[in-house]
Amino acid sequence: MPLIQRTDPQAGVTFTGSDGWLFVRRGGRFRGEILLWLLVPLLAAAVQSVTPILFATLGEILTERSGILNLGVEGIMMVGALAAFVVNFYTANPLLGFLCGGLCGALLAAVHAGVCLGFQGNQVVSGLALTILGTGLANYLGTPFIGN
């Protein structure tokens, strides 16, 4: 990558960059150094990894507006992701995997609804139990698929 140099005479700042490095010089000395080759991929990975949690949070906000507290969203997501992966692995059909993942998530949500609405159970306990159950079940059943 060629060396890039830009100078702003009004601010007295010189920007020099090469190979993903950006040096900022003000008044003849280097004041700061930004590692673009590290910072940009880190921010991209952060946005990429937080997106599913954000979608789950938005869904939980809608659920809470109806009066139900579902703390089992993470466990439901993990079981749905495992079901989608396993179905896609064996059938090579992403649409069928997507549908099966959603169906498994809906079944676990129905368990939570049955406990909370049908048996008048505690929503916090039921949600935490779903989180623990979903996480453990996905880890146990997904272990044979590690590396595939």
C-alpha positions in Angstrom: 0.0 0.0 0.0 1.5 3.4 -0.9 2.3 6.0 1.6 -0.5 8.6 2.0 0.1 12.0 3.4 -2.5 14.7 4.0 -1.8 18.0 5.7 -4.4 20.4 7.1 -2.6 23.8 7.3 -5.4 25.5 9.3 -5.2 22.9 12.1 -1.5 22.2 11.7 -2.1 18.5 11.5 -0.4 16.0 9.2 -2.0 12.6 8.6 0.4 9.9 7.3 -0.7 6.4 6.6 0.6 3.2 5.1 -0.3 -0.6 5.4 -3.2 0.0 7.7 -1.4 2.4 10.0 -2.4 6.0 10.5 -0.1 8.4 12.2 -1.3 11.8 13.3 1.4 14.4 13.7 0.7 17.8 15.2 3.4 20.4 15.8 6.2 18.2 14.6 5.6 15.4 17.1 3.4 12.2 16.9 0.4 12.8 19.3 -1.5 9.6 18.6 -1.5 6.4 16.6 -4.5 4.5 15.5 -4.1 0.9 14.5 -6.6 0.8 11.7 -5.7 -2.8 10.9 -6.9 -3.8 14.4 -9.6 -1.2 15.1 -11.8 -1.6 12.0 -12.0 -5.5 12.1 -12.7 -5.3 15.8 -15.6 -2.9 15.3 -16.9 -5.0 12.4 -16.8 -8.2 14.6 -18.6 -6.4 17.4 -21.4 -5.2 15.2 -21.7 -8.7 13.6 -21.8 -10.5 16.9 -24.2 -8.2 18.6 -26.8 -8.3 15.9 -28.6 -11.6 16.9 -28.7 -10.4 20.5 -30.2 -7.1 19.4 -32.9 -8.9 17.5 -33.7 -11.1 20.5 -33.8 -8.0 22.7 -36.3 -6.3 20.3 -38.5 -9.4 20.4 -38.3 -9.4 24.2 -39.3 -5.8 24.4 -42.5 -6.6 22.5 -43.1 -9.6 24.7 -42.7 -7.5 27.9 -45.3 -5.0 26.5 -47.8 -7.8 26.6 -47.1 -8.6 30.2 -44.8 -11.7 29.9 -41.2 -11.7 31.1 -39.2 -14.3 29.1 -35.7 -14.7 30.4 -35.2 -17.8 28.3 -34.6 -16.0 25.1 -30.9 -17.1 24.9 -31.7 -20.7 25.5 -34.4 -20.6 22.9 -32.0 -19.0 20.4 -29.3 -21.7 21.1 -31.7 -24.6 20.6 -33.2 -23.0 17.4 -29.7 -22.4 16.0 -28.7 -26.0 16.8 -31.8 -27.4 15.1 -31.3 -25.2 12.1 -27.6 -26.3 11.8 -28.4 -30.0 12.2 -31.2 -30.0 9.7 -29.1 -28.0 7.2 -26.2 -30.3 7.8 -28.2 -33.4 7.0 -30.5 -32.1 4.2 -28.3 -29.3 2.7 -31.5 -27.2 2.5 -31.1 -23.9 4.2 -34.7 -23.0 4.0 -35.7 -26.2 5.7 -33.1 -25.6 8.4 -34.4 -22.1 8.9 -38.0 -23.3 9.3 -36.9 -26.1 11.7 -34.9 -23.7 13.8 -37.9 -21.4 14.1 -40.2 -24.3 14.9 -37.9 -25.5 17.7 -37.8 -22.0 19.1 -41.5 -21.7 19.0 -41.9 -25.0 20.8 -39.7 -23.9 23.6 -41.6 -20.6 23.8 -44.8 -22.6 24.0 -43.3 -24.5 27.0 -42.7 -21.2 28.7 -46.2 -20.1 27.9 -47.7 -23.3 29.2 -45.8 -23.0 32.5 -46.5 -19.4 33.0 -50.1 -19.1 31.7 -51.4 -22.6 32.1 -49.9 -23.5 35.4 -49.5 -20.0 36.7 -45.8 -20.6 37.3 -43.2 -17.9 38.1 -42.0 -16.2 34.9 -38.5 -15.6 36.2 -37.9 -19.2 37.2 -39.4 -20.6 34.0 -37.3 -18.2 31.9 -34.1 -19.0 33.7 -34.9 -22.7 33.5 -35.3 -22.4 29.8 -32.0 -20.6 29.5 -30.2 -23.3 31.4 -32.0 -26.1 29.6 -31.5 -24.6 26.1 -27.8 -23.8 26.7 -27.1 -27.3 28.1 -29.1 -29.1 25.5 -27.5 -27.2 22.7 -24.0 -27.9 24.1 -24.7 -31.5 24.7 -26.4 -32.3 21.4 -24.1 -30.0 19.4 -20.8 -31.6 20.6 -20.7 -34.2 17.8 -20.9 -31.5 15.2 -17.9 -29.5 16.3 -15.5 -29.2 13.4 -18.1 -30.0 10.7 
